[in-house]
Amino acid sequence: MDHGSTEWKDGLLEVTLKDLLIGVEQEDPTMGLIFKSDLLSKSSKLSSRLELELELKLELKLQLKVELKLKLELKLKLELELKPKL
């Protein structure tokens, strides 16, 4: 068996699939086994982080739109005040 993932059988290369429900032995013996539940928790943490990042970006975008609108309104008001009355 080559690194626990492939082997030659009857002259053909056979790939063995690892069951993630069972711990998968790592190449580095100092590391523990990886379980599917570990992968899912990391995935959910990443998903939560991405959702938070997206929310922050949307909030910033809305805040910038409000600031721009206020600046444009102020500019228009100043222009109207400075415009000579006929």
N, C-alpha and C positions, 0 to 999 in steps of 0.2 A: 504494500500500500504506500502511495506517495503522499506524504504530509496528511494522511487521513482523509483525503478527499477524492483521489482517483486511483484506479488500479487497472492493470491489463488483465482481461479475462477472455479466453478463447481468441486471442489476437486482436480484440477490440478494446478500445479505451472505455472503461465504465466509470461514470461519475456517481458517487454516492451522495445522497442528499442528507443533510444533518437535520435532525428533529429538534426544533428550538424549544419544545416543551421539556426536553431532557437537557441537562447542562451540556454545553459544547466545550470540549477540552481545548484550551488555547495553546498556541505554540510556545508561549512563555509560561513555564511551569510556576512562576511566582504569582501569576494572575489567577484569579478565581474563575469559576465557570460563568458563562453568560446564559441567562435564562430569558425566555420570551417576555416575561413580566418586567425584567430590567429594561429591555428594549422599549416596551410600551411606555414605561414611566418616563424614560428619556424623551421619547417622542411627544408625550403629552406636555412635558416641561418646555420643549422647543416650540410646540404649538401655542402654548400659553404666552411664551415670550414674543412670538411673532404677532399674536393677536394684540398684545399690549403695545408693541411697536407700531402696528397699524393704527390703533386707536390714537396714540400720541401724534402720529403724522397727520391724521384727519383733524384732530383738535387744533394742531398748529396751523393747518391749512385754513380752517374756519376762522381762527383768530386773525390770520393775515388778511383774509377777505374783509373782515369787519374793520380792521385798521385801515385798509385801503379805502373802503367805502367812507369812513369818517374823514380821512384826509381829503378825498375828492369833494365831499360835502363842504368841508371847511374852506377849501380852495375856491369853490364856486361862490360861497358866501362872501369871501374876501373880494373876489372879482366884482361881485354885484355891489358891494359897498364902495369900492374904489372907482367904479365906472361913473363917469361924469353924468350928472342928471341933465337931461335936455329940457 
